Amino acid sequence: MEYIIYSENIKCAGCVSNIKNALGELDGVHAVSVAIESGRITIDADDNLRTRIVTALASSGHPEKPRT
């Protein structure tokens, strides 16, 4: 399943690395790509992992951007 999550706090390649490391520790996450400019995080992972993914992002300093 593909999850798309936006974060306001992605500013550099270090942020990208931090996000990939945090999500890579979760069982069931297969791939992560991050677009710095848009703050878009695309995650290929097993079904029903969205809550765990969002929690891991927040813990790594990259909380989900509130939807407007």
Backbone torsions as a table, in degrees:
resi	resn	phi	psi	omega
1	MET	NA	144.6	178.1
2	GLU	-103.7	125.5	175.4
3	TYR	-107.7	137.5	175.1
4	ILE	-122.1	120.6	-177.2
5	ILE	-130.2	140.8	178.4
6	TYR	-109.2	140.9	175.9
7	SER	-132.0	142.6	179.0
8	GLU	-83.9	-12.5	-167.5
9	ASN	-105.5	38.2	178.3
10	ILE	-111.9	111.3	-172.1
11	LYS	-120.3	-19.0	-173.4
12	CYS	-157.8	178.6	179.1
13	ALA	-64.3	-29.5	176.2
14	GLY	-63.7	-38.9	176.3
15	CYS	-63.0	-43.3	179.0
16	VAL	-59.8	-46.0	179.4
17	SER	-61.6	-43.3	178.9
18	ASN	-60.2	-44.8	179.5
19	ILE	-63.7	-47.5	-179.0
20	LYS	-62.4	-38.6	178.2
21	ASN	-66.9	-44.2	-178.6
22	ALA	-63.5	-44.8	-178.2
23	LEU	-76.4	-28.8	178.9
24	GLY	-65.7	-19.2	178.8
25	GLU	-80.1	-12.3	-179.2
26	LEU	-84.8	130.1	173.9
27	ASP	-64.7	134.8	177.5
28	GLY	98.0	-6.2	175.7
29	VAL	-90.9	125.2	-174.3
30	HIS	-103.7	-34.9	-178.9
31	ALA	-157.0	149.2	179.1
32	VAL	-137.8	132.4	171.5
33	SER	-130.2	146.4	-175.2
34	VAL	-131.7	131.7	174.5
35	ALA	-106.2	108.2	-176.1
36	ILE	-59.4	-46.7	-173.6
37	GLU	-59.0	-43.4	-175.9
38	SER	-95.4	-14.6	-176.4
39	GLY	75.5	17.7	-177.3
40	ARG	-87.4	129.0	177.2
41	ILE	-116.7	122.2	178.8
42	THR	-111.2	125.1	-175.7
43	ILE	-123.8	127.4	172.2
44	ASP	-97.9	113.8	-175.3
45	ALA	-151.4	169.5	176.9
46	ASP	-62.6	160.2	176.4
47	ASP	-61.3	155.7	173.5
48	ASN	64.7	28.1	178.1
49	LEU	-107.4	0.2	-172.7
50	ARG	-55.7	-46.1	-178.8
51	THR	-60.8	-43.9	179.2
52	ARG	-66.1	-36.7	178.5
53	ILE	-65.7	-47.5	-179.4
54	VAL	-62.9	-39.8	178.3
55	THR	-63.8	-43.7	179.1
56	ALA	-64.5	-38.9	177.6
57	LEU	-63.6	-45.5	179.6
58	ALA	-62.2	-41.4	179.4
59	SER	-64.7	-27.2	-179.7
60	SER	-88.8	2.4	178.4
61	GLY	92.3	14.1	-178.2
62	HIS	-129.5	67.3	-177.5
63	PRO	-65.6	156.7	178.3
64	GLU	-64.8	136.6	177.5
65	LYS	-71.1	131.5	178.1
66	PRO	-60.5	140.6	178.8
67	ARG	-78.7	140.5	179.0
68	THR	-113.9	NA	NA
